[in-house]
């Protein structure tokens, strides 16, 4: 009896599973190493947010200063202004978050497969473009002298508008470019979820007399809600991570007031100003806020909809 129990314990052990599924572990090894080296080991560097970091003394020999740089962050007008801009842009992106699902629903209702595939390909192409290229495209399209938008405006009898030279338009440009770049990827995710919906549900609803509109609200949208919830939770986890690479190509001194975000502020004072402790404190603040948001919304979603990340 003891031998049988011992054998069972051995088979349930980690070492036994590693030996049994060694090829799977070998295949996952590059991904595991990536997260350990790129994601987890650098976390130890966050300690410099609580130190007066000196590159010559190193991380561990630099002097402890407690919450000095967090207080400096919340007392600096430029930092708070960039935080406000980040929150506003994050709110705009959250407002337009369901747009990918709406486009996926529209494509799903199309009966001409050829046009459906063409539209899907066209809106997916920007996902593969770098933000430098996207910035160049938008600058060309919105140029006050050669841009197609201003040509249309002038043809209607109005004066051309220098869109990137005005702080009034920069937020709309940043949000619009983000939608244009990412809507194709989100649409594919939702279309993949729609492909898994049982067609017998539509057949039963049709027999009961439900038209396409009623089927949409009774079957299609509820089937997409688990996917929508998961993607929304992941999006909220990076609410303050607007992204340096997608904002910086559009910035200039004329629109900096409304376009400067935490990531570009970190670039200026961190890489250009060498204030490493302050920028680390800001980055740690962003991570903590993201963690709180994702944990809170995940708990609420689990209680209300039974859909959650964990």
N, C-alpha and C positions, 0 to 999 in steps of 0.2 A: 504493500500500500504506500509506504514511504517512497519507494523507488518510482512509482507511478506519479505521485505528487511532485517529486523532484524533477522528473522528466517534463511534466507539464509546465513547471516554473521555468525551466530552461527554454522551452519552446516559446514562451511568452516574453522572454528577455530581449533587450535591445540588441545584444550581440548576435543572438540567433536570427533576428529579423534582418540585421545587416548582412549576415552571411547568406541568408535565403534570397534576399532581394538586392544583392550586391551590384548587379548591373544597373538597376534603377537608381541606386545611390550614387553610382559613378556618373550616370547621366545628369543627375541633379547637382553634382559637386561644383561645376562652374557657377551655377546660380547661387549656391550656398556661399561660396567664396566671395562672389560679387557683393552680396549683402553684408557679409562679415567685414570685408576690407573697405568697401565704399560707404556703407551705411552705419555700421555699428561701431567700428573702431574710432572714426572721427567724432563720435558722441563724447568721448572723453575730453576732447578739446573745448567743449562747452564750459569747462571750468574757468576759462579765462574771462568769462562774463563777470566773475566774482573776484577777479584779480586785476592789478594794474600791470597788464602784460607788457613785458619787455622782450623783444626778439632775441636779444643777446643773452639774457638770463634764462630764457626758456619758460615753459609753462609752469613747471613745478617750483621753480625758484623765484618766480615773480611774487610780488607782495599781495596779500589778501586785502581787499577793500570792501568786501560785503556787497551791499546793494547800491553802491555808489553810482554805477553806470546805468542802472535801472531808473534811479531818481533823476539822473542827467537826461535820460531819454524822455521821461514824462515832463520834464521842465523846459526842454528845448522847443521853441516855437516851430522851427523848421521840421523837426521830427514829428510833432503832433499834427502839423499840417499835412505831411505825407501820409500819416496814419488815417486822417480824415479822408483824403483822396482814395486811399486803398479801400476803406470801408464803403465809400460811394460806388467805386467801380465794382467791388465785390457784390454789392446790392443789385446793381444793374445786371450783372452776369447771372445772379440768382433769379432775377425777374424773367430773363430770357432762357433760363435753363430748360423749360419744357419744349422749346422750339424744335429740338431734334426729334422728339417723340411725335410732334404734330406733323413734321415733314415725313416721317416714317409712316404714319397713318395715311397721309395723302398718297404716298407712293404705293402703299399696300392696296389702296382702292383703285389704282389704275389697272385697266384691263388690257392695254396695249403693252406687251412685255418689252418690245423694242424701245419705246420711248421711256419706259420705266428704267431700263438698264442704262440708257444714255444719260438721263437726268442724274441717276445715282452715281455714275462715273464722274460726271462733270462737277458735282458738289463734293466729291470725295478727293479730287485731285489737289486742292489747296492744302490738305492735310500733310502732303509730302514736301511742301515748300518751307524753306527756312523763313524766320521772321525778318531777316534782312531783305530777302527777295520780296516778301509781302509788303514790307515798308516801302521798298522802291516802287512796287506796283501802285500802291495807294498814293504815293507822292506824285507819280506820273498822272494818274487819273484825276487827282484833285489839284493839279498845278493851276495857278491863276492865269498863266499865259498859254499853256499847251494842253491842259487837262480837258478831257471830254465833258466832264460835268460843267465846267465853266463855259465851254463852248455852247452847251445847251442853255445855260443861264443867260449868256450874251445874246443868243438867238431870240430869246424871249424879251429882250430889251432891258435887261438888268445889268448892273455892274458885276464884274467877276469878284469872287470871294476867295481870299487867301485862307483856306480852311486850316492848314497846319500852322498858320501864323496868328491864329486867334485862340485864346484859351476857352472860348465859348464852345468850340467844336471838338476839342481834343478827346473828351470823354466819350462822345458819341463815336468818334473814329476808332478809339481803342476797343470799345465794346463791339462795334460793327465788324472790325477786322478779326476779332476773336470768334465771332459767330461764323463769319465766312470761312475761317480756317478750320473750325472744329465741328461744324454742323454735319459734315459728311460722315465723320467717324462715329458720332453719336447715332446717326440714322442707321448705319450698318448694324450697330449693337441692337437697336430696337427691331430692325427687320429680322435679325437672327432669332430674337425672342418670339416674333410673330410666326416664324416658320415652325416653331414647336407647338403652336396652338392646335388642339385636336379639331380637325375639319368636321367631325361628326357633330360638334356643338353648333356649327353654322347650319348644318343640314337639319338638325332638330329644331333650331330656331326658325328656319325658313318654313318648315312644315307647320309650325305653330302660328305662322302668319307674320313673323317679324321681318320688316324690311331691312335694307342695308344700314340705315341710320340707327335703328333699334339694336341691330346686331353689334354695331360699333360700340354703343354705350353699355350693352349687357355682356358682351363677350370679349371684344378686342381690347378695349381699354383696361378692364379688370385683369386681363391676362398680362398686360404690360406693367401693371403697378409694382410687382416685385422687382423687376429690372429697374424701373424708374426710381424706386426707393433706394436700392443699393447704390445706383449712380449718384443720386442726390446726397446720400450720406458721405460718399467718397469726395464729392465736390465740396461739401461743407467742411470736411477735414482740411482742405487747403484754401479756405475762404480768404485768408490774408496773403496767399501766394499768387499774386496776379502774374508775376513773372517778369524778371528784368529784361530778358531777350525780346519779349513782345511789346514792351513799352519804350525802351531806349531808342529804337530806330525812328520813332515818331516825335521825340522830344527836341525842343529847341528853346532858346531863351524867351521866345514870345508866348509859348504855351506851357511853360514849366509850372506855372502857378497851379493849374488844374490837372496837370499830367504827372507831376512828381509823386511817386509812390514809395513805400518802404524799401522795395528792392533797389530802386535807383538811388534812394537816399543812402542806403548801405554801401552801394558802389562808390558814391562820392566821398563819403567820410571814411570808409574802410579801405578800399584799394587806393584811392587818390589821396586821402587824408591820413592814412595809417592809424586810424583809431580802432584798433582791432577789438579791444575789450567792449567798447560801446556797440559796435556792429554785432558782436556775438551776443550781447544782451538783447538786442533787438530781435535777432534770429531766434533766440531762446523764447522770447516773449511770443513770437509768432507761432512757434511750435506748441507752446502751452495752450494758447487760445485755440489752435486747431484741434488739439487733443480734447480739450473741454467740449468744444462744439460737437465733435464726432461721438464722444461718449454720451453726451446729453441727448442728442438727436437720435442716436441708436437706441437708447433706453426708451425714449418716447415712442419711436417707431415700433419697437418690440411690443410695447403695451397696447398701442392703438391698432396696429395692422398685422402684428405677428411676423413682420418682415424686418430682418436686421442683418448686420454684418457678422455678429457672433452672439 
